[in-house]
Amino acid sequence: MDQTEIFEAERPRLLRIAGQVLDDHSEAEDIVQQAWLRLDRTDSSIESLPAWLTTVTTRLCLDRLRARTPVPVDEIQPPEAAPDPADDVVLADTVGVALQYVLDRLSPAERVAFVLHDSFGFEFPTIASVLDITPAAARKLASRARAKVSQPAAEGPLAEWEVVDAFMAAARNGEFERLLQLLAPDASVTADDAAILAGTPQRIDGRQEVATFFNGSAKAALSVFVGERPAAAWFHRGEARVLFDFTVVDGLVSGITFRAEPEVLEQVARRDGGQPRN
């Protein structure tokens, strides 16, 4: 395939990324067109064109968000020019599909720091290289973002995938009180037969008990879609082995089902766009 054919094949995925980041289909189409123009003008050798396009699209989205958002007086400013977009292709792909759930609450820099660290476990030196700031500044951004996300939205309950991702971040970080806030009083954990055989508990009942089980755990779980629903899954050697299937009611987790049936795991897709590794 030539570059034009590869771009057209990637266009639907790029539109989905830009649409989720910007929450505006018209702006997403404009961003993807800009990515094409940048590709058409570049003379550089590109090792992975899909990854390069993802990076450029994501950086363009972040620029658009910065143009929308008034910069607060305490916003951390990068000391130098930003690196070439092609430098961190895998990280930017992760950012592109994960930003949506904190879009309305965080500055662009806070979003990147929070999502990379809390949702995907990147270290602060790596995040600092993406944002072109110091590791200490990256840590401060993530901490500030976490404090904002932990506050309930004034306009009503959190969105479903906001709840799922906040719950998994709290589990990984050992934030017991935050887990309790996100769980319904009668929350329970159940499992299908395949998951029980894989070693999951058969049943856990009660907010306190569920929070205790997840507190400080699930560090290897990744954000996924199962069909159209947000969820999380434990992966082994690049393959989903156990799905954490959430039931969210009125902004609270009322149930989590561990599922390992092959026909269910076939529907699991990583939200960071990652592919299985052998």
DOBA-136111 format. One line per 5 residues: number of its first residue (from 1); their letters; for each residue x, y, z of C-alpha. Coordinates in pm, 1 decimal, padded with zeros to 6 digits, always signed. Layout:
// residues N
NUM> a> X,Y,Z ~ ...
END
This chain:
// residues 278
1> mdqte> +00000.0,+00000.0,+00000.0 ~ +00113.6,+00355.9,-00063.9 ~ +00073.7,+00632.8,+00194.6 ~ -00263.6,+00746.2,+00061.2 ~ -00410.6,+00395.8,+00083.1
6> ifeae> -00276.8,+00345.4,+00435.3 ~ -00416.6,+00682.0,+00543.6 ~ -00762.1,+00601.8,+00405.1 ~ -00754.9,+00266.2,+00582.9 ~ -00661.9,+00442.3,+00909.0
11> rprll> -00907.1,+00731.8,+00871.5 ~ -01201.2,+00569.3,+01059.9 ~ -00976.0,+00488.5,+01356.6 ~ -00825.6,+00838.0,+01358.2 ~ -01174.4,+00991.8,+01347.8
16> riagq> -01277.9,+00779.0,+01643.8 ~ -00973.7,+00888.5,+01844.1 ~ -01018.9,+01256.9,+01760.5 ~ -01393.8,+01237.1,+01819.0 ~ -01347.1,+01089.0,+02167.3
21> vlddh> -01078.8,+01339.6,+02263.4 ~ -01263.2,+01646.5,+02135.5 ~ -01624.4,+01528.6,+02174.5 ~ -01700.1,+01705.6,+01845.3 ~ -01731.1,+01516.8,+01516.1
26> seaed> -01680.1,+01822.2,+01295.3 ~ -01361.6,+01918.0,+01478.0 ~ -01245.9,+01556.8,+01460.3 ~ -01282.0,+01555.6,+01082.2 ~ -01082.8,+01879.4,+01062.7
31> ivqqa> -00806.1,+01736.3,+01281.6 ~ -00775.7,+01421.1,+01071.5 ~ -00756.6,+01630.9,+00755.0 ~ -00474.8,+01831.0,+00913.9 ~ -00294.9,+01506.3,+00992.9
36> wlrld> -00320.3,+01411.1,+00625.1 ~ -00176.2,+01747.5,+00520.4 ~ +00118.2,+01699.1,+00756.0 ~ +00177.5,+01353.6,+00614.4 ~ +00160.3,+01486.4,+00260.0
41> rtdss> +00424.0,+01749.5,+00342.1 ~ +00670.3,+01532.3,+00532.8 ~ +00985.5,+01403.6,+00368.3 ~ +01094.0,+01200.7,+00670.8 ~ +01115.3,+00824.3,+00667.8
46> ieslp> +00827.6,+00687.0,+00876.9 ~ +00876.4,+00342.8,+01026.5 ~ +00513.9,+00288.5,+01132.0 ~ +00266.2,+00506.7,+00946.4 ~ -00041.3,+00411.1,+01157.1
51> awltt> +00148.8,+00496.4,+01476.4 ~ +00278.7,+00823.4,+01327.0 ~ -00072.7,+00923.6,+01221.6 ~ -00206.0,+00841.6,+01567.5 ~ +00062.3,+01056.7,+01728.0
56> vttrl> +00008.8,+01354.5,+01501.3 ~ -00369.3,+01331.8,+01538.3 ~ -00343.8,+01319.8,+01916.9 ~ -00101.9,+01612.9,+01937.4 ~ -00327.9,+01817.6,+01708.2
61> cldrl> -00622.0,+01735.8,+01936.8 ~ -00424.4,+01851.1,+02239.2 ~ -00340.1,+02175.8,+02060.7 ~ -00709.9,+02225.3,+01986.1 ~ -00799.9,+02160.7,+02350.2
66> rartp> -00539.3,+02409.4,+02466.8 ~ -00687.1,+02668.1,+02231.6 ~ -01032.2,+02603.0,+02383.9 ~ -00923.8,+02606.6,+02747.5 ~ -00820.1,+02922.1,+02938.2
71> vpvde> -00478.6,+02859.5,+03091.0 ~ -00497.5,+02883.1,+03473.5 ~ -00241.1,+03101.8,+03645.2 ~ -00071.8,+02801.2,+03804.8 ~ -00049.8,+02596.7,+03486.4
76> iqppe> +00295.1,+02442.5,+03455.5 ~ +00474.6,+02572.7,+03148.5 ~ +00717.3,+02351.7,+02955.5 ~ +01070.9,+02490.2,+02961.2 ~ +01153.9,+02396.9,+02600.9
81> aapdp> +00990.4,+02331.9,+02266.0 ~ +00787.6,+02012.1,+02243.6 ~ +00959.0,+01709.3,+02084.0 ~ +00876.4,+01578.7,+01737.9 ~ +00533.6,+01405.1,+01740.5
86> addvv> +00685.0,+01086.8,+01597.2 ~ +00907.7,+01035.8,+01901.8 ~ +00653.2,+00874.6,+02135.1 ~ +00410.2,+00699.3,+01904.6 ~ +00295.0,+00427.6,+02140.3
91> ladtv> +00239.1,+00665.7,+02431.6 ~ +00043.2,+00909.9,+02220.2 ~ -00179.0,+00629.0,+02093.8 ~ -00261.6,+00548.5,+02455.7 ~ -00338.2,+00912.8,+02528.8
96> gvalq> -00558.2,+00951.0,+02223.8 ~ -00818.9,+00694.6,+02319.7 ~ -00810.2,+00745.4,+02693.6 ~ -00857.3,+01119.9,+02738.6 ~ -01234.2,+01139.8,+02694.3
101> yvldr> -01345.1,+01052.6,+03045.6 ~ -01162.4,+01345.4,+03208.0 ~ -01213.3,+01590.3,+02923.0 ~ -01438.9,+01835.1,+03103.3 ~ -01250.1,+01853.9,+03430.2
106> lspae> -00880.2,+01877.8,+03352.2 ~ -00642.9,+02094.7,+03157.5 ~ -00477.3,+01921.2,+02857.4 ~ -00150.6,+01872.8,+03048.3 ~ -00333.2,+01738.2,+03353.8
111> rvafv> -00526.8,+01495.6,+03135.1 ~ -00212.5,+01351.6,+02981.4 ~ -00031.6,+01314.3,+03314.5 ~ -00333.5,+01161.2,+03490.6 ~ -00430.7,+00917.2,+03216.5
116> lhdsf> -00077.7,+00794.1,+03146.2 ~ +00003.6,+00743.3,+03513.3 ~ -00323.3,+00640.7,+03679.6 ~ -00488.0,+00450.7,+03395.9 ~ -00185.6,+00295.8,+03227.5
121> gfefp> +00094.1,+00297.3,+03482.3 ~ +00359.4,+00497.9,+03297.2 ~ +00640.8,+00632.4,+03516.0 ~ +00675.9,+01005.9,+03569.2 ~ +01006.7,+01039.8,+03377.8
126> tiasv> +00832.5,+00895.1,+03071.6 ~ +00534.5,+01127.0,+03112.6 ~ +00773.0,+01417.9,+03157.5 ~ +00936.7,+01338.2,+02822.5 ~ +00597.5,+01342.1,+02649.0
131> lditp> +00500.2,+01677.9,+02802.2 ~ +00855.6,+01816.4,+02791.9 ~ +00856.9,+01904.1,+03162.2 ~ +01042.5,+01771.5,+03466.1 ~ +00937.2,+01448.4,+03640.0
136> aaark> +00848.6,+01652.7,+03949.4 ~ +00618.9,+01872.3,+03741.5 ~ +00458.9,+01564.4,+03584.9 ~ +00395.4,+01422.2,+03931.6 ~ +00235.4,+01751.8,+04041.1
141> lasra> +00008.0,+01755.5,+03735.0 ~ -00107.9,+01398.3,+03799.7 ~ -00170.2,+01469.7,+04167.9 ~ -00371.8,+01782.0,+04089.7 ~ -00571.7,+01595.4,+03825.5
146> rakvs> -00643.5,+01309.4,+04063.8 ~ -00781.4,+01552.2,+04320.2 ~ -01015.2,+01704.8,+04061.8 ~ -01136.3,+01369.6,+03929.0 ~ -01205.2,+01248.0,+04282.8
151> qpaae> -01460.7,+01524.8,+04331.4 ~ -01814.2,+01438.3,+04211.5 ~ -01929.1,+01628.3,+03906.0 ~ -02160.6,+01916.5,+03992.4 ~ -02394.5,+01835.8,+03704.8
156> gplae> -02480.3,+01484.3,+03819.9 ~ -02351.1,+01124.8,+03831.9 ~ -02030.9,+01026.9,+03657.6 ~ -02048.6,+00866.1,+03313.6 ~ -02017.8,+00487.1,+03303.2
161> wevvd> -01662.7,+00471.9,+03172.4 ~ -01562.0,+00751.8,+03409.6 ~ -01679.3,+00531.9,+03697.1 ~ -01502.8,+00221.9,+03561.5 ~ -01171.8,+00399.5,+03509.8
166> afmaa> -01188.9,+00585.5,+03840.1 ~ -01259.3,+00256.9,+04020.7 ~ -00965.9,+00078.5,+03856.6 ~ -00731.4,+00372.7,+03925.8 ~ -00836.8,+00371.0,+04292.6
171> arnge> -00780.4,-00005.7,+04309.1 ~ -00430.8,+00020.1,+04161.4 ~ -00333.8,+00311.4,+04386.2 ~ -00472.5,+00158.0,+04705.9 ~ -00724.9,+00441.2,+04760.9
176> ferll> -00965.7,+00256.0,+04988.5 ~ -01192.3,+00551.6,+05070.0 ~ -01228.0,+00634.5,+04700.8 ~ -01330.3,+00273.2,+04629.8 ~ -01599.0,+00300.7,+04896.6
181> qllap> -01726.6,+00623.7,+04737.4 ~ -01759.6,+00451.9,+04399.5 ~ -01938.7,+00139.7,+04525.3 ~ -02311.3,+00102.3,+04586.8 ~ -02400.1,-00018.2,+04940.3
186> dasvt> -02515.2,-00356.6,+04809.1 ~ -02228.1,-00398.3,+04560.7 ~ -02122.4,-00753.0,+04483.8 ~ -01865.9,-00946.2,+04282.8 ~ -01959.5,-01263.6,+04097.3
191> addaa> -01781.3,-01487.7,+03848.4 ~ -01860.2,-01730.4,+03570.8 ~ -01734.0,-02089.7,+03588.7 ~ -01437.2,-02023.4,+03359.0 ~ -01321.0,-01731.8,+03575.5
196> ilagt> -01352.8,-01938.1,+03893.0 ~ -01135.1,-02205.0,+03733.0 ~ -00883.7,-01929.1,+03652.5 ~ -00864.2,-01843.4,+04023.8 ~ -01110.9,-01559.2,+04082.4
201> pqrid> -01342.2,-01555.1,+04387.1 ~ -01684.5,-01708.5,+04330.8 ~ -01868.8,-01427.7,+04511.9 ~ -01806.6,-01123.6,+04732.9 ~ -02094.5,-00926.9,+04886.3
206> grqev> -02104.1,-00578.2,+05035.6 ~ -01934.9,-00245.4,+04969.9 ~ -01672.0,-00290.8,+05243.3 ~ -01581.0,-00642.8,+05134.9 ~ -01555.5,-00552.9,+04764.1
211> atffn> -01341.9,-00247.2,+04839.0 ~ -01113.1,-00456.0,+05060.2 ~ -01066.6,-00715.1,+04785.5 ~ -00975.9,-00459.3,+04518.0 ~ -00773.3,-00223.6,+04738.3
216> gsaka> -00416.7,-00215.8,+04601.1 ~ -00487.5,-00490.4,+04346.2 ~ -00556.1,-00519.6,+03972.6 ~ -00227.2,-00344.6,+03887.9 ~ -00193.1,-00548.7,+03567.9
221> alsvf> -00548.7,-00483.6,+03445.5 ~ -00595.0,-00271.0,+03133.3 ~ -00883.1,-00052.6,+03019.6 ~ -01089.5,-00229.5,+02751.9 ~ -01415.3,-00231.2,+02564.5
226> vgerp> -01635.3,-00539.7,+02563.2 ~ -01866.7,-00472.4,+02274.3 ~ -01952.2,-00104.3,+02323.5 ~ -01919.8,-00104.1,+02703.0 ~ -01617.7,+00016.0,+02904.5
231> aaawf> -01457.4,-00246.8,+03123.9 ~ -01117.4,-00373.0,+03240.1 ~ -00934.4,-00698.2,+03181.1 ~ -00635.0,-00890.8,+03306.2 ~ -00399.3,-00978.9,+03023.2
236> hrgea> -00135.3,-01253.3,+03005.7 ~ +00113.5,-01269.1,+02717.7 ~ -00089.0,-01017.6,+02523.3 ~ -00422.5,-01198.3,+02552.3 ~ -00721.2,-01111.1,+02770.2
241> rvlfd> -00763.5,-01385.9,+03029.2 ~ -01024.1,-01243.3,+03270.3 ~ -01270.8,-00963.0,+03201.5 ~ -01388.2,-00733.2,+03482.3 ~ -01743.8,-00664.4,+03362.2
246> ftvvd> -01896.7,-00367.0,+03547.0 ~ -02258.7,-00284.4,+03621.3 ~ -02290.7,+00088.3,+03690.9 ~ -02615.2,+00237.6,+03824.7 ~ -02656.4,+00610.8,+03898.1
251> glvsg> -02282.0,+00668.9,+03891.8 ~ -02194.1,+00385.1,+04132.6 ~ -02057.3,+00034.8,+04079.8 ~ -02334.5,-00203.5,+04178.4 ~ -02168.2,-00518.8,+04049.8
256> itfra> -01853.0,-00661.2,+03893.2 ~ -01855.8,-00997.2,+03717.3 ~ -01531.9,-01180.2,+03644.6 ~ -01576.9,-01347.0,+03306.1 ~ -01339.2,-01580.4,+03125.8
261> epevl> -01565.4,-01753.3,+02874.9 ~ -01381.4,-01768.0,+02538.9 ~ -01676.9,-01623.0,+02348.2 ~ -01678.0,-01322.6,+02584.4 ~ -01301.7,-01268.7,+02574.2
266> eqvar> -01317.0,-01261.4,+02194.0 ~ -01517.5,-00937.1,+02223.4 ~ -01253.6,-00763.7,+02439.3 ~ -01061.8,-00478.8,+02273.6 ~ -00799.7,-00271.1,+02450.2
271> rdggq> -00894.9,+00093.5,+02472.7 ~ -00534.7,+00201.6,+02414.6 ~ -00542.8,+00041.6,+02068.9 ~ -00269.6,-00207.3,+02165.7 ~ -00236.6,-00532.9,+01981.0
276> prn> -00175.6,-00876.6,+02133.9 ~ +00190.6,-00963.1,+02174.1 ~ +00335.2,-01309.7,+02155.4
END
